[in-house]
């Protein structure tokens, strides 16, 4: 394989390749060694343009906020409004016009954790929008599996939804692009869920795209949705494809991988060191020319092990514009040039995509704008040092309220990753009055619509669940479960994993739990099946399925409005393992 020269379009990072070539040419010119005419094709190249996105998460409408794109002459950050598929489509058309050989790709999470405009229609609008823009290939992110492999297959191949049918009156035809899953294998057939790779012939040069999903997807989606599938090591799956592609004479190879790192700065600057994707890249065959990443919602252009690694933020805020400079003789990459381009809103909306967005906006309008309750102040998902948040408390209270009467639940647990945004008192858009909460706002908080499961767990098993907050590689405050009123406990920062919580501090209505006693516990379906590594939930027995977490929140706000932020006094943290050294840290 010809080793590539990698640089970004802003001129950062270079190599000795250009200087070496210049030296050789000078020597040839001075010594007159060109006695025979060289093959004119040897110095010719062709450019294949790749336009990449990742983690759109069905943000058809422009997301709130701004993105930083640089600094002005006064060293102040330059922020711009970005995103929205109507603008994304226009920017893509403009970039495609610069090169007829353009391929559109995504590193996954096109759908899932979606705004209401897409989620209400099972994400069909997003698939239709991407297809309309001409996307070619996509990796399958973890959120593509939120509703299970069968629903992802429907996204690819089409057909109306089995429960709600054809909501817009037309048959859903499926994606116009191809999902690729080199490391997602059916355990029965040993075949990949979708093709592992695809090869595009560009003017006689084969260009391969390998699709890679996040290996730990089963730990962060509802386990039943990926039952029967195994997610193998990312690097191993890539290398297996390389062997096959080399046998086919493919020299230009691109990996679309739903895994990534953290940005070290601006969108066209590098990635922080020692990120998970770095290990994957280092363990792959050098034949891979380019890695297009996702999952971490960052924007960067970097080089790892001599290969370019990119990511385009999320929510459609950026497009990574990549040029593969290829030798038609060797059919290999000689240079990769990349830059993240902000999807600014200073361009016209694409009329075709606008028509699609307006169609689904009109269909969802009456439900989205319905006022279902009110709050007295902002209720935030931001956590205290103990890991507790006011919104987490309120959602847990709503779930306890929904499950305590008929199912006998005495405590509800909520995974913080399922709480997607805050409930605000003052609105920046919409016609509702201050304090009013619409269906749209409630949905934005709890978009997964998970059923609530009530089960029997012993006091010892509840204690094990609390310890599982800290004994996972992904431990941290983002794994602290939110708990309903009446439930309290203390955890220690300095105690070793497995001993962070003293069971004698764990109480229900002020009474310490009994290790041998059985309690009725409520949790959403994701947690109940062991999601986020909380495997002890899986052993709960005498299960009853109730309403969804979204419906529980809607009912709670309707009954108890105006709701106020709970005092956040349920979870306490101490600095030392031994009791009495430091008082529990509880917010005032």
N, C-alpha and C positions, 0 to 999 in steps of 0.2 A: 504494500500500500504506500502511495506517495504521501509523505508527511505534509500536513497542511500548514499554511500560514494563517494565523487567526488574529483578527483585529476588529475593533468596533468602529462604527462609522464616524464616531467623534475623534478617531485617531488614537485612542488609548490602546496600549499593549501592542507590541510588534514582534518581529523575529529577525534572525540573521539571514533569512532566506533571500530577501531582496538584495542585501549587500553582497551576499555570496554570488548571486546571479550576475550582479554588476561587475564584480571582480573577474569572473570567468569571461564575460563579454569583452572586457578590456584586454585581457591576455590574448584572446583570439584575434582581436583587432590589431594588436601590436605585432604578433608573430606571424600573421597571415596564414593561419592553419586551416582556414576554410577552403580547402582544395576541392571539396565536392559540395554540391548544393544540398543544404539540409532539407528535410521534408517540411514543406510549409505548414503542415498540420500540427507539427510538434509544438509550435508556439501559440497555436490558436486555443481559445477556450470558449465555453458557452456558459451562460449564467441561468441557473434555475432559481426562481424566487419562491421562498416559502413564507407565508403569512400565518402566524401562530397566535392562538389565544389559549387561555386556561381558566378554569373555575368561574365560568360565566354565572353559574347558579341561577339560571333563568331570569336574570335581570334584564327583562325586555325594556322596561322603562328606565330613564336615567336615574342612577343611584344618587343618594344625597351626598353632600360633602364635596371636597376637592382633592386633587392629587398634586404632589410636589414634582415639578419637572426640572427644576434648576434653581439658580440664584441670579439676582440682578446685579447691576454694577455696584450697588450698596451692600452687597452680600446678604440681602434679604431673600428668603425663599419665594420662588414663583409658584403660585398655586393656580390650577385651572380646573374648571368643571369638566368632567369627562364621563364617558360611558353612555349607554343607551343604544339598543340595537339599530335604531333608525340612523344614528350617526355612525355606528360601527360599519353598517353596510355601505355608507357613502365613502368612508375612508378606505375600505377594502376595494371598492371599485376604482378609486383613484390610484391606489398602489398597484392594482392589477394592470392598469393601463400603461404602466411603465415597463411591463414585461409580459409578453403573451404566454411565457412558460411559467405560470404561477400555480402553486399548490397550496390549498388552505387546510390547516390542521388544528387540532385541539389536543391539549394534554389532559383532558378529562374534567369531570364535574361540570359538564354543560348544564345538567339538571340536578335537582335535589336541593333541599333547604331553600325552596323557591318562594318568591313573592306570590301573592294570591292570584295575580293575573295569569300566571302559568300553572300554579299548583291546583287551582280550582278545576283545571282541565287536564289534570294528570301530566303536565309538562309537554303536552302535544304542541302548544304554541311555540315553545322554544325550539323543539326539533324542526318544526316547519320553518321558523325564521332562519336557522342555520342552514337548512337545505336550500332555502331561497337565495341565501348569500353565496352558495356554491361550495360549501365545505366538502372536503374530500375524505379525510381520515381523522379518527379520534381514538385516543386511549379511553378506557373506561375508568373513571374515578371511583372512589369509594361511595360517593353519593349517587352514582348511577345504579347502585345496588340497594338504595333505600327501600324500595318497594319490591325487592326480590329479583332474582334472575329472570323469571318469567315476564315481569313487566319490562325489564330491559330488552328482552327479546322482542316484545311488542313495540318498543320504541324503534328498534331496528327494522323490523319487518312489517309493521303496521297492523291494523285491525282496530275496531272500536273497543273501548274499555269494557271488560266483562260485567262490571257493576253499573256503570252510568251510561254506557252506550256511546253514541255519537252526539256529544253535547252541542256541537255547533251545527248539527244537521248534515255533516259531510263525513264520509268514511276517512279515518286517519290512515294515510298510506305509508307511514314510517319514514325513517331517515333517508335523505338523499346522499348521505355520506356513510362510510363504513367504520364500524367499531372494530378495533383490533385488540386482542387479549392474549398475548403470548404466554402469560404466566397464570392464567385462570383456566383450570383444567377440570373437566367433568370426571369425577372419581370412578364412575361406572364405565364410561367409554374410553377414558384416558385421552379424549380429544379436547382441544381448547374450546371455550364457549363461543368465541368468534375467531376468525382467522388470526393467526399470530402476527402476520405481516402482510403487507401489500407492496407490489412493485409497479411503479409507474415508468413507462418508457418515454423519455423526453429526447426527441431527435436522435434516436438510436442509443441513448445512454439510459440504462436501467437505474432507477432511484428507488431504494427500498425504505419503507417505513415500518418500524416495529412498535407495537402498542404494548405498554406495560402498566398494570394496575398496582396500587399500593398493596404490599404484601400483607400488612396487618388489617386489611379491610374487614375480615370476619370479626375482629375485636371492636369495631366501631360502627357496625350496622346491625340490624336485627338478625341474629344468627340464623333463624329459619329461612331468611331470604337468600342465604348463600349455602344452605344445606346441600350436600352432594358436590360442592365445588371445593377445590383446594387451590390456594394461592401460593405458588412456589416462589423461591428466591428470585428477585428481579434480575440480578446479574447472571445467574445461571440460565434463566429463560432467554435473556438477550444473547448469550454466547451460543446457546443451542441453535438459535435462528441464524447466527452468523455462519455456522458451519454449512447450513443448507444454502444460504444465499451465495456463499463463495463458490459452492459447487455449480450454481447457476450463472456464474460469471458476473455477479453484482459487486461493484466496487464502491458505490456511493450509498451509505447507510445512515439513516436518521432514526433516532429513538424518541418516541413520544412516551414519557413516563410520568405517572401521577405520583410524584414524590419530589421534594425540593428542599431548599434551604432558606436562610434569612438574608435579606439584602444588606449590604454593607454601606449603602448610601443612596444615591440617586438612581433612577430607573436604568441608566446606562452604565452604572458602576458595578462593582463586583459583588460577590457573595461572601458572607462571613465564613471563616474557616471551620473545619471539623463538623460540617453539617451532614445529616444522614445520606443525602444523595452523593456526597463526595466519595464515600466508601463504595457505593454501587458503581460509579463511573470508573474508579480505580480498578475494580475487579472485572471490568468488561474488556473484551477483545479490542485491540487498537484499531480494528477495521471500522469501528463506529466513528463517524465524522462529526456528529452533532447530537446533542441531547436537548430536547425541548421539554421542560419540566412543569410541574404544577403542584397543587395541594397546599403549599405554604403561603399562597396569596401574596407573593412578593414580586417585585420587578427588578431584574438584574441581567447583566451580560457578564459572563466570567469564563475563565479557562481552567479546566481541571484535567490533569494528565495530558496536556496538549490538545484537548478537545474543547470546543466551544459548548457552553451550557447556558441556556436562556430560560427566562420566565417572564410572563407578561402581566403580573399583578393579578387582579381578579375583577369580577363584575363587568368585564368588557371595558376597563379603563385604558388599557394599552393593547396595541398589536405589536408583536415582535416581527419586524421586517428583516428577513434573512436572505442573503444571496449566497448560493453555492456556486463557486466558480469551478467548473469541471473541465478536465482535459478530454476531448473527444477521442484521443488516441488511447490513453490508459483507462478512460472511463472512471477516473478517480478524482476526488476533490483536491484541488491545489490551494484553495483559499476559501474561508468562510467569513462573511462580513455581516454583522447584525446590529440592529438598533431598535430600541423600544420607542414606538410612536404613540403619543397620547391620542386617545379618541376624543378630540375636542368637539365642542358643540357649535363651532363657528362655521360649520359647513351645512348645506341643505340636508334635510331629512330624506332618506331614500323613500320614494313614494310607495313602492310596492310593500316594503316592510312596514311603513307607517299604516298602510291599509290593514295589514295583518294585526298590528298592535291595537288599532282602533276597534277592530272587530271584536277582539276578546275583551277589551276594556269596556265596551258597551254591554257585552254579555254579563260581565261580573259586577257592573256598576251598582245595581240596586242592593245587592247583598253587601258589598264592600263598604258602602256609606252608611249602613244602618248603625245607629248609636245603641250600644248594648249596656253601657254603664258609665261611671265617672270615677275620677280620682281627685283627691284633695291636693296632691303635689306630685312631682316626678317620683316614679318608683323605678329604681335603677337595678340592673343586674351586676353592677360593680361590687366586688366583694371586700369585706374587711380583712384584717390580718388573719382572722380565724377561718376565713373562707366562706363566710355567710353573706348573703345579699338580701336586700329588702324585697326585690322581685322574686328571688328564689323562695323566700318565706311565704310570700303571697300565693305563688303557684302551688307550693306544697300544701298550704291551707285549703286551697280550692280543691285539690285532689283528695285531701282527707275528708272534706265536706261531702264530696261526691261519693265516697266509698264507706263512710262510717255508719250510716244508718242501716242500709240493706245488707252490706257485706261485712260490717263489724270492724273495719280498720281502725287501729289506734295510732298509727303513724304512717306518713307518706314520705317517700324519698324521691327526690328529683335530681337528675343529672344536669349539671350546669351547662353542658354543651348543647342541651336541648332548648336553652333560653337564648333566643337569637337577637333580641334588641330590648330597649327600655320602653316603659310607658311614660309618656311626657304629658305634663299638665298643659303647657302652652304649645300650640301647633304652629309649624312653619308653613303648612299647606293644608288645603281642605276648608270646608265650610263649618266644621263643628266648632262649638264654643270651647273656651278654656276648661279643661278638666274632663270633657266628654271623651269617651273611648268608643271607637267604632269597631265593627267586625274586622275591618282591615287591620287595625292596630293590634287587636288581640291575636289575629292570625299571624302577624309578623313576629310576635313574641313566641308563639308555639306552632310553627308551621308543619311539624311532622305528623300531627293528628294521630298519635299513638294511642292505642287502647290502654286503659288502666287495668292492671291485674292485681287482685287481692289474693294473698297466700298466707299460709301459716309458716312462721319461722320461730325458732327458739331464741331465747336471750343470747345464748352462745353464738348462734348464727348471725344475729344482728350485730354482735360485737365483731364477728369476722368480717362482715360487710364494712363496718367502720374502719377496720384495719386495712382493708383492700384499697382504701383511699390513698394509702401511703406506700404499699409494697409493690407498686407497679412502676416500670421504667418511666412511664409518663406521669409520675406522681407530681403533685403540686396543687395549688389552690384551685386550678381549673378542674380538679377531680374531686373536690370537696362536695359531697352530696348535700343538697338543700333539704331541710327537714321541716315538718309541720309543727304547729304550736302544741305545746305540752311535752314535746320531746327535747331533751337537752343532754349534752355531754361535754367533756373536757378532753382535749388532746395535747400532747407534748411535742414540741419541736425537736428536743434533744434526744428523746427516747428512740431506740432502734426500731426499724420497721417490724411490725408484728406485735409491738408493745406500745404503740403511740397512745392508745386509748385505754384508760383504766375503767373496766366495766362497772366499777362501783360508782363512777360519776355519771353513768348513762341512766337517765331517768325518764319515765313517762308520767306526766302529771305530778312530778315531784317525788315519785317513788322509784328507787333503784330497780332496774330490771332484774328478773330472776334468770340465771343461766339456763335453768331447766324448764322454765315456764314457756308456753306457746303464745305467740302474739300474732294478731292479724295485721299484715303489712301491705301497703299499697305502693305500687311502682308502675311506671309506664312499661309497655311491652318490650321496649329496647333494653331496659334494665332487667326486667323479669327474666329475660333470656340470656343474661350474663354479659350484656353490652358494656363497653368501656373497661373490661377486665373485672367486673364485679360478679365473679363466677358463683358466689354463694347464693345469689338470688335464684339460681337455677335449681337449687335443692328444695325450694319452697313447695309445699304440698297444699292440697285442697284449694286449688286455684279457681277463681271466678273472674270472668272477663266482664269489665264494666264499660262505661262510656269512654270517649276519647279524652286525652288531656286538654285538647282545645275546647271541647264542649264543657268540661269541668270548669275551665277558666271563664268561659262565657256565662255559665250559670251562676258562678260565684259573683262576678261583677254585676250581673243583673240583680241578684238578691241583696248584696251588701254595699251597694253604691250609696254615697261616694266612699270608695276605699282609700284608706290612708296607708303610708309606708309602715310596715311592721317594725318594731324597735330593734330587731337583730340582736337578740339576747339568748339565742338557743345554743350556739356553738361557741365555746371558749377555748383559748389556746394559752398554754404556759410555756415559758422559755426553757425550764429545766424539767428533767424527768422526775425528780424526787418532789413529793408534795411538800408545800410550805416554803420552797425556795423562792418562787415567784408567783404572785397572785395571777389568777386567770385574767386574760386580756379580753374585756368585754366592752364594746363601744358604749359611750354614754348615750 
